[in-house]
Amino acid sequence: MAATVGEQSERRAAAGELCTCGRQAVVVFEGGRFGPTGWCGRSDGGERQGPCPFCGSGRHDGRCPRYAVRGPREVAVLLVCQGCRHEFEPQPGDLHEVEQLVTDGCPQCGDWLFFSELVTVTGGDGR
């Protein structure tokens, strides 16, 4: 059951919903300026060592700009050359490789590449 205070409500977190520190959330606050936000019940800021669980870079002093209550999401793409029809499938989440291929064109013939397929890859229960 959700409780409402002003324009923000809270509900019990479901499995796979994360706190901003990366731990399993116990409560999710809906609404507010940040949208759905999980809270684990601890105010210690979470693990300070290792990469950020949401963007993979160093840990942030505040909330990660890529935070999502359902955890990190990556997009897998399939690029196809419009000339020779060669297919390229960069590693999911490797935006540098995608940008390089789209900018430079097909390594086989130099023609333009287009996005044939976009798939969201998630963790946890797939939501």
N, C-alpha and C positions, 0 to 999 in steps of 0.2 A: 504494500500500500504506500502511496506517495504522500508526503507532507508538503504543503505549500506555504511559503513565506514571501509575501510581495509578489514579484514576477518570477521567482525561482522556486522550483520544487525539488524534492529529493526522493530517491527510491533505493531499495536494496540493489546492490550491484549483482549482475549476472556473471557466471563463469566467463573468464576471458576479458572482462572489462577492467581496465587498468587505471591506477592512480597516476598522477603526473610524475611520480618518482619511478614508475615502472613496475611496482608491486601490484598484486591483485587488489582491486578496489573492494571495499565493503559497502560503500555508499556512492551513488552517482547523483550529482547535482545537475538538474536539467535547467535550461534557460540561462539567464545571465549573459554577460557580454562575451564569454568564451564558449558558450554552448555547453553540451554535456561534458562534465568534468568528474572524473573518479577521485575518490579519496580512500586511502588504505587505513586510516585511523591513527597513523603515526606522523608526527611532525618533525621527523629527523632529516627530511630531504632525500632519504633513500641512499642507495649505494653511490659513493662519490668517486669510486675507482672504475676504470674501464670506460667503454664508449657509452654514449647516450642510447637508451633502448629504442628511441623513436627515430633518430636520424643517423646514428652511427658515428657522429663526431665526438669531440670531447664533451664532458659534462657541462651543463649550463648553470648559471647562477639562479635563474628563474625557470619558468616553464619553457620547454622546447617548442619552437615554432611549428614543428611537425607533430606535436602531440595529438593523439586521437584516443578516445576512450576505449576503442576496440583494438588499439595497438597499431604498430607500424603496418603500412600497406605498400606494396611495391607493384609496379605495373610492368608486365611482360609484354614485349612487342614483337611483331613479325613484320619486317620490312621487305618489300618486294621491289625489284627493279622494273620500271615500266618498259625498258628496252629489251633486255635479255631474259627477264623473268626470274633471275637468280634470287633466292631467298636468304635473308640474313636474320638471325635470331640472337640479338645481344643478350647478355646475362640480365635477369630481372633486376631492376634498380640501378643498372649501370647507365645513368643518363649521359655521361661523357661519351661513351661508345655510340649511343643513339645519336647524339648531337653531331659527332664526327661523321658518321655515315650519312646522315641527312644533309650536312653541309658539303661534304666532299663528293657525294654521289656514289654510284655503284663502283666498287673496286674492280669489277670484271670489265665493264664497258664504259663507265663514266656517266651513264644516263641517270635520271632522277629516280629516287627511291620514294615509295609511298608506304603509309602504314596500312598493312593488310588486316592486322588483328591487334586488339588491345585487350589484355586480360588482367584483372586485378588479382594479385596473389596476396592472401592474408594468412595470418597465423591463427592459432587457437581453434575456435569452433567454426571458422570460415565466415563469420558475419562481419 
